[in-house]
Amino acid sequence: MSLVALRPSFRTVLAAAALAGVALVTAAPSHAHAETAAQRNRTYFQAMDGLTASIDAWNADVVTGIAAAQTKPEFVCSADFAELVRRGHGLANDFEGTGLIAPTAVAGNHDGAAQGLRQQYEGLAAMAVDCSYGATGTGPGTEIATGQAAYAKAVRLIRYYTARYR
């Protein structure tokens, strides 16, 4: 047999081997990952453990910032206050997003906590926009205090379940 005659046979063998390889790759079983309800709940509560700790730290900074603004009203116009507002915006968005996987047992409380957190952020943002301090009486200060109370009340049940899933 000549080399010319072997050449088409070699191509045929290579083509057949390539097709066989493709067939093996496509015939391999796919491993779909379906998360169970218990796994989803655990994921949610693990996320809440870290997120609520971050929110607690932010709330402490908010209280400190408002106290600073009472003695030094120009603090509301500072870069530190703007950073406080920016952090609040991010935390509110993260908290609301995590609510998409909230278990039924805490979904209502998660929504209430998210609304309280959003209210706090909006009160701080309103203070920063007009660059004035209004933490007493009506206005942004009242909105912040109301939001903090709503968040604290609603997050209690989430914390109870989070402690169980640690």
NORMOCOR-V932142 format. One line per field, one symbol per residue. phi: phi as a letter, one per 40 degrees, with the letter a starting at -180 (. if undefined). psi: psi as a letter, one per 40 degrees, with the letter a starting at -180 (. if undefined). Layout:
# NORMOCOR-V932142
phi: ???
psi: ???
This chain:
# NORMOCOR-V932142
phi: .cccccdcccccccccccccccccccccccbcbbccccccccdcccccdccccccccccccccccccccccbdcdcccccccccccccccccccccccccbccdcbdcccccccccccccdcccccccccfbcbcbgchdcccccccccccdcccdcccdcccccc
psi: iiddddddddddddddddddddddddehhighhhhidddddddddddddddddddddddddddddddddddgdeddeiddddddddddddddddddddedehiddedddddddddddddddddddddddefihfeiaiadddddddddddddddeddddddddde.
